[in-house]
């Protein structure tokens, strides 16, 4: 079984069909959302999809968020073990709302601190600030989605104990492919970021992760089954670390 750590399932024309294709391909999906209201709307339909888990998001490019969305995030955080898409974006597209983004992200981290959530992080142009805020917020285990920053920041992400989720577009990048190859295998997970990535001329779908596994097998010089085993081990380790964090917090309370 393969896990898609970051997929915008609600952005496909027919989410149920995409989820069904993924199930037949042996792929489970963490369906990220951009706003708490989107999470709230998706809870009932996703409950019928056995291979999908819904993730509570507050996307940085939608900052400044309305007070109602921020309040809703607080109210819904206990309803899921998955948080995403959250983070910061200081690219040209997002830098104008930098201050509002930081305030929103800090609120997210405060709400979920030491709760053992699986967190999918957006960090475009803001990698070092995200790392600093995670440290202050005592978040020791997060997953950096579609990392596009400099090599120095990528090294910091991995050295800090976080994970990187890899998609097909990253492996197609002449800059990112060798960086991915240089990372410890134990720090990697998979994602599609569908439908915002492409496979050929069409939007990537979770079922396409079999192709990404094949690409990693070439990169690592091993079999696809070895890649699947490694990735499954990585996710189990992530969950174990999160459970340990929760236990430590409980003992210190």
C-alpha positions as CSV (number, residue, x, y, z in Angstrom):
1,X,0.0,0.0,0.0
2,X,1.3,3.5,-1.0
3,X,0.3,6.7,0.8
4,X,-0.3,10.0,-0.9
5,X,0.6,12.5,1.9
6,X,-0.7,15.6,0.1
7,X,-3.6,15.6,-2.4
8,X,-6.3,18.2,-2.9
9,X,-9.0,15.6,-3.6
10,X,-11.8,18.2,-3.3
11,X,-10.3,20.0,-6.3
12,X,-10.9,17.2,-8.8
13,X,-14.1,17.2,-10.8
14,X,-15.1,13.8,-9.4
15,X,-13.3,13.1,-6.1
16,X,-15.0,9.8,-5.5
17,X,-13.8,8.5,-8.9
18,X,-10.2,9.6,-8.2
19,X,-10.4,7.9,-4.7
20,X,-11.7,4.7,-6.3
21,X,-8.9,4.6,-8.9
22,X,-6.4,5.1,-6.1
23,X,-7.9,2.2,-4.1
24,X,-7.6,-0.1,-7.1
25,X,-3.9,1.0,-7.4
26,X,-3.3,0.3,-3.7
27,X,-3.0,4.0,-2.7
28,X,-4.3,5.6,0.4
29,X,-4.9,9.4,0.4
30,X,-4.5,12.2,2.9
31,X,-6.9,14.7,1.4
32,X,-5.6,18.2,2.4
33,X,-7.9,21.2,2.5
34,X,-7.3,24.9,2.1
35,X,-9.7,26.2,4.7
36,X,-11.5,24.8,7.8
37,X,-14.8,25.4,6.1
38,X,-13.7,23.1,3.2
39,X,-12.8,20.4,5.8
40,X,-16.2,20.8,7.4
41,X,-17.9,20.5,4.0
42,X,-15.9,17.4,3.2
43,X,-16.3,15.3,6.3
44,X,-19.5,13.5,5.3
45,X,-18.5,12.6,1.7
46,X,-15.0,11.5,2.7
47,X,-16.4,9.3,5.5
48,X,-17.7,7.0,2.7
49,X,-14.2,6.7,1.1
50,X,-12.3,4.0,3.0
51,X,-8.9,4.8,1.6
52,X,-9.1,8.6,2.3
53,X,-8.4,10.6,5.5
54,X,-9.3,14.3,5.6
55,X,-6.8,16.9,6.7
56,X,-7.7,20.2,8.3
57,X,-6.0,23.1,6.5
58,X,-5.5,26.9,6.7
59,X,-3.5,27.7,3.5
60,X,-1.1,30.6,3.8
61,X,-2.1,32.1,0.4
62,X,-5.6,32.6,1.8
63,X,-4.2,34.9,4.6
64,X,-5.4,37.1,6.1
65,X,-7.9,34.5,7.1
66,X,-11.3,35.6,8.4
67,X,-11.9,35.4,12.1
68,X,-14.6,32.8,11.5
69,X,-12.1,30.4,9.7
70,X,-9.5,30.7,12.4
71,X,-12.2,30.0,15.1
72,X,-13.4,27.1,13.0
73,X,-9.8,25.7,12.8
74,X,-9.7,25.7,16.6
75,X,-13.0,24.0,16.9
76,X,-12.3,21.3,14.4
77,X,-8.7,20.4,15.3
78,X,-9.7,17.6,17.6
79,X,-11.7,16.0,14.8
80,X,-8.7,14.7,12.8
81,X,-5.2,13.4,13.2
82,X,-4.1,15.2,10.0
83,X,-3.3,18.9,9.6
84,X,-2.7,20.5,6.2
85,X,-2.2,22.4,4.1
86,X,-0.7,25.0,6.5
87,X,2.5,27.0,6.6
88,X,4.0,30.2,5.1
89,X,4.5,31.5,1.6
90,X,6.9,34.5,1.1
91,X,7.1,34.2,-2.7
92,X,6.0,37.1,-4.9
93,X,2.5,35.7,-4.7
94,X,2.3,35.7,-1.0
95,X,4.9,38.1,0.5
96,X,2.4,41.0,0.8
97,X,0.5,39.1,3.5
98,X,3.6,37.9,5.3
99,X,2.6,39.3,8.7
100,X,-0.9,37.9,8.6
101,X,0.4,34.6,7.5
102,X,2.8,34.4,10.4
103,X,0.0,35.2,12.9
104,X,-2.2,32.6,11.4
105,X,0.5,29.9,11.3
106,X,1.4,30.6,14.9
107,X,-2.2,30.1,15.9
108,X,-2.2,26.8,14.1
109,X,0.9,25.6,15.9
110,X,-0.5,26.8,19.2
111,X,-3.7,24.8,18.7
112,X,-2.0,21.5,17.7
113,X,1.1,21.7,19.9
114,X,2.1,18.2,21.3
115,X,-1.1,16.6,20.0
116,X,0.6,14.2,17.7
117,X,-0.9,15.5,14.5
118,X,0.5,14.5,11.0
119,X,1.3,18.0,9.6
120,X,1.7,18.8,5.9
121,X,3.7,22.1,5.5
122,X,3.7,24.7,2.7
123,X,7.0,26.6,2.9
124,X,7.7,28.3,-0.4
125,X,10.2,31.1,0.0
126,X,9.8,30.8,3.8
127,X,11.7,27.7,4.6
128,X,13.9,29.0,7.4
129,X,11.0,31.0,9.0
130,X,8.9,27.9,9.0
131,X,11.6,25.9,10.6
132,X,12.0,28.6,13.3
133,X,8.3,28.7,14.0
134,X,8.1,24.9,14.2
135,X,10.9,24.9,16.8
136,X,9.3,27.7,18.9
137,X,6.0,25.8,18.6
138,X,7.6,22.6,19.8
139,X,6.7,20.7,16.6
140,X,9.5,18.2,16.1
141,X,8.0,16.1,13.4
142,X,6.3,17.6,10.2
143,X,6.2,16.8,6.5
144,X,7.4,19.5,4.1
145,X,5.3,19.3,1.0
146,X,6.7,20.0,-2.5
147,X,9.9,21.6,-1.1
148,X,11.4,24.1,-3.6
149,X,13.9,26.0,-1.5
150,X,17.7,26.0,-1.4
151,X,19.8,23.0,-0.6
152,X,20.9,24.6,2.6
153,X,17.3,24.8,3.9
154,X,16.6,21.3,2.7
155,X,19.5,20.0,4.8
156,X,18.1,21.9,7.8
157,X,14.7,20.4,7.3
158,X,16.1,16.8,7.4
159,X,18.6,17.5,10.1
160,X,15.8,18.9,12.3
161,X,14.0,15.6,12.1
162,X,11.3,16.5,9.6
163,X,10.2,14.7,6.5
164,X,10.0,15.7,2.8
165,X,7.1,14.5,0.6
166,X,8.2,14.0,-3.0
167,X,6.0,14.2,-6.2
168,X,6.6,13.5,-9.8
169,X,7.3,17.2,-10.7
170,X,10.1,17.3,-8.2
171,X,11.7,14.2,-9.7
172,X,11.4,15.8,-13.1
173,X,13.2,18.9,-11.9
174,X,16.9,19.1,-13.0
175,X,17.6,21.0,-9.8
176,X,15.6,18.9,-7.3
177,X,16.2,15.4,-8.6
178,X,19.9,15.2,-7.4
179,X,18.9,16.8,-4.1
180,X,16.3,14.2,-3.5
181,X,18.8,11.5,-4.4
182,X,21.2,12.9,-1.8
183,X,18.7,12.8,1.1
184,X,18.5,9.9,3.6
185,X,15.9,7.4,2.4
186,X,14.4,7.4,5.8
187,X,13.4,11.1,5.5
188,X,11.2,10.7,2.4
189,X,7.5,10.2,1.8
190,X,5.3,10.6,-1.3
191,X,2.7,13.0,-2.5
192,X,0.9,14.0,-5.7
193,X,-0.3,17.6,-4.8
194,X,-2.9,16.7,-7.3
195,X,-4.5,18.1,-9.3
196,X,-1.8,20.8,-9.2
197,X,1.0,18.7,-10.7
198,X,1.0,17.1,-14.2
199,X,1.6,13.6,-15.5
200,X,2.2,14.2,-19.2
201,X,-0.6,16.6,-20.2
202,X,-3.1,15.6,-17.5
203,X,-3.4,16.4,-13.8
204,X,-1.6,13.9,-11.5
205,X,-3.9,11.5,-9.6
206,X,-3.0,9.5,-6.6
207,X,-3.0,6.3,-8.7
208,X,-0.1,7.7,-10.6
209,X,2.2,7.4,-7.5
210,X,3.1,3.9,-8.8
211,X,5.1,5.8,-11.5
212,X,6.8,7.9,-8.8
213,X,7.7,4.8,-6.9
214,X,9.3,3.4,-10.1
215,X,11.3,6.6,-10.5
216,X,12.6,6.4,-7.0
217,X,13.6,2.8,-7.6
218,X,15.8,4.0,-10.4
219,X,17.2,6.8,-8.3
220,X,17.9,4.4,-5.4
221,X,19.1,1.5,-7.5
222,X,16.6,-0.9,-6.0
223,X,13.2,-2.6,-6.8
224,X,9.9,-0.8,-6.5
225,X,8.9,-3.2,-3.7
226,X,12.0,-2.1,-1.8
227,X,10.9,1.6,-2.2
228,X,7.4,0.8,-1.0
229,X,8.8,-1.0,2.0
230,X,11.0,1.9,2.9
231,X,8.3,4.5,2.5
232,X,5.9,2.4,4.6
233,X,8.6,2.1,7.3
234,X,9.1,5.9,7.2
235,X,5.5,6.6,7.8
236,X,5.3,4.1,10.7
237,X,8.3,5.8,12.2
238,X,6.7,9.2,11.8
239,X,3.6,7.9,13.6
240,X,5.7,6.4,16.4
241,X,7.5,9.6,17.0
242,X,4.3,11.5,17.2
243,X,2.9,9.1,19.7
244,X,6.0,9.4,21.8
245,X,5.6,13.2,21.7
246,X,2.1,12.9,23.0
247,X,3.2,10.5,25.7
248,X,5.9,12.8,26.9
249,X,3.5,15.8,27.0
250,X,1.1,13.7,29.1
251,X,3.8,12.8,31.5
252,X,4.9,16.4,31.9
253,X,1.4,17.7,32.5
